[in-house]
């Protein structure tokens, strides 16, 4: 027997994340698009997904499946980070743990600056990448991804955002991601663009999750 998600239900989506920066940005974007985004019920008490897969897509997919087995309704999970050709595609899926398993944003930013020390501007190109997975009851419904191109500065600028935002310079606006307000960042960022694709999917379709 299948379960069809109706229009009213589709307007509520559960987010599998404890990252306050991600939650703040995605809640604001969901509200602007007419959706309600809430934490997965009891998220803090649920077994953690280790996010040890080698790619953004696998981490997002497995995390969405993991939490959707423990929640009623639609669950979205993301994996995102920064990719630099100068680092052979790194930090990549290890972006949040670049300086170690318990590293802070400041730790990761310091390590990135150390790795790029002495590199000229034309060698500091970077891409933010986001993959979002939408799942229900242990079944993957869809994957969405997008990216944002920029370069890494030699010193941080701005007090907003999180992650590598103070170092990530976005040429079209002449600012770092940390110098943008939430609405402006959501318009241009990798995560904002990917999440709008997900919301468009929910508006235009009727996702179905089949019984295991």
C-alpha positions in Angstrom: 0.0 0.0 0.0 1.4 3.5 -0.9 1.1 6.7 1.0 0.5 9.8 -1.0 1.5 13.1 0.5 -1.3 15.6 0.0 -1.0 19.3 -0.6 -1.4 20.3 3.0 1.1 17.8 4.3 3.6 18.8 1.6 3.9 22.2 3.1 5.6 20.9 6.2 9.2 19.6 5.8 11.5 18.2 8.6 15.1 19.2 8.5 17.8 16.8 9.8 20.4 19.2 11.0 21.6 20.8 14.2 23.7 23.4 12.4 22.2 26.7 13.6 23.5 28.6 10.5 21.9 26.1 8.1 18.6 26.0 10.1 18.4 29.9 10.2 18.9 30.2 6.4 16.7 27.4 5.3 13.8 28.3 7.7 13.9 31.8 6.3 13.8 30.6 2.7 11.1 28.1 3.4 8.9 30.7 5.0 9.5 33.1 2.0 8.4 30.3 -0.3 5.2 29.4 1.7 6.5 26.3 3.4 7.1 25.4 7.1 10.5 23.9 7.9 10.8 22.2 11.3 13.5 20.1 13.0 13.1 16.4 12.8 11.0 15.6 16.0 13.3 14.6 18.8 16.4 15.1 16.6 18.8 15.7 19.5 17.7 12.3 21.1 18.1 10.3 17.9 21.2 8.2 17.0 23.5 10.4 14.9 24.5 9.7 11.4 28.3 9.8 11.2 28.5 11.6 7.8 31.6 9.6 6.9 30.8 8.9 3.2 33.3 10.2 0.6 30.9 12.5 -1.3 28.3 15.2 -0.6 25.7 13.1 -2.4 26.2 9.9 -0.4 26.3 11.8 2.9 23.1 13.7 2.1 21.3 10.6 0.8 22.3 8.3 3.8 21.5 11.0 6.3 18.1 11.6 4.9 17.3 7.9 4.8 18.6 7.5 8.4 16.4 10.2 9.9 13.3 9.5 7.7 13.1 6.0 9.2 12.7 7.7 12.6 10.2 10.4 11.6 6.7 10.7 10.1 6.6 13.0 7.1 9.1 14.4 4.6 12.7 14.7 5.8 15.4 16.8 4.0 19.1 16.4 4.8 22.0 18.3 3.3 25.7 17.9 2.9 27.6 20.8 1.7 31.1 22.3 1.7 33.9 23.9 -0.2 35.9 22.5 -3.1 39.2 23.9 -4.4 41.1 22.7 -7.4 44.3 23.8 -5.7 43.6 21.2 -3.0 42.7 18.4 -5.5 39.0 18.9 -4.7 39.4 19.3 -1.0 38.3 19.8 1.6 35.1 18.4 -0.1 32.9 16.1 1.9 35.3 16.7 4.9 34.8 20.4 4.9 33.1 20.4 8.4 35.9 18.3 9.8 38.8 19.7 7.8 41.0 20.5 10.8 39.9 17.4 12.8 36.7 15.6 14.0 35.9 18.2 16.6 37.1 21.2 14.7 35.3 24.6 14.8 34.7 26.9 11.9 37.6 29.0 13.1 39.9 25.9 13.1 38.8 25.0 9.6 39.3 28.5 8.3 42.8 28.7 9.8 43.8 25.4 8.2 42.5 26.5 4.8 44.5 29.7 5.0 47.6 27.7 5.9 47.1 25.3 3.0 46.7 28.2 0.6 49.5 30.4 2.0 51.5 32.1 -0.8 49.1 31.1 -3.6 48.2 33.9 -6.0 44.6 35.0 -6.5 44.2 33.1 -9.7 45.0 29.8 -7.9 42.5 30.4 -5.1 39.3 29.7 -7.0 36.7 27.8 -4.9 33.2 26.4 -5.2 30.6 26.0 -2.5 28.6 22.8 -3.2 25.4 21.6 -1.7 23.5 18.4 -2.1 20.0 18.0 -0.6 18.2 14.6 -0.2 14.5 14.3 0.3 13.2 11.1 1.9 10.2 9.6 3.6 9.9 6.5 5.7 13.4 5.2 4.6 12.8 5.8 0.9 14.7 8.4 -1.2 12.3 10.7 -3.1 14.7 13.1 -4.8 18.2 14.6 -4.8 19.0 18.3 -5.6 22.3 20.0 -5.9 23.8 23.4 -6.8 27.0 25.3 -6.4 28.3 28.8 -6.1 31.7 30.0 -7.5 34.1 32.4 -5.8 37.6 32.5 -4.4 39.3 32.3 -1.0 40.7 35.6 0.4 43.9 35.8 2.4 42.0 37.1 5.5 38.4 36.8 6.7 35.9 39.6 6.1 32.4 39.9 7.6 30.7 38.8 10.8 27.7 36.9 9.3 27.2 33.4 7.9 29.1 30.4 9.1 31.6 27.8 7.9 34.0 29.3 5.3 31.8 32.3 4.6 34.3 34.9 6.0 36.9 33.7 3.5 34.6 33.0 0.5 34.6 36.0 -1.8 31.7 36.2 -4.2 32.8 38.4 -7.2 29.3 39.3 -8.6 28.5 41.2 -5.4 32.1 42.1 -4.4 31.5 40.7 -0.9 32.2 37.6 1.1 29.3 35.4 2.0 29.8 36.6 5.6 29.0 40.1 4.5 25.6 39.2 3.1 22.4 39.2 5.0 20.3 36.0 5.1 18.0 37.0 2.3 20.8 38.0 0.0 22.8 34.9 0.8 19.9 32.7 0.1 19.4 34.2 -3.3 23.0 33.4 -4.4 24.3 30.6 -2.3 24.7 26.9 -3.2 22.3 25.9 -0.4 19.7 28.5 -1.3 19.6 27.5 -4.9 19.5 23.8 -4.2 16.7 24.3 -1.6 14.6 26.3 -4.0 14.8 23.4 -6.4 13.5 21.1 -3.7 10.6 23.4 -2.8 9.7 23.7 -6.5 9.6 19.9 -6.6 7.3 19.8 -3.7 5.0 22.4 -5.2 4.8 20.7 -8.6 4.6 17.1 -7.6 2.9 14.6 -5.2 5.8 12.6 -3.7 4.9 9.0 -2.8 6.7 6.8 -0.3 5.8 3.1 -0.5 5.6 0.8 2.4 8.8 -1.2 3.1 
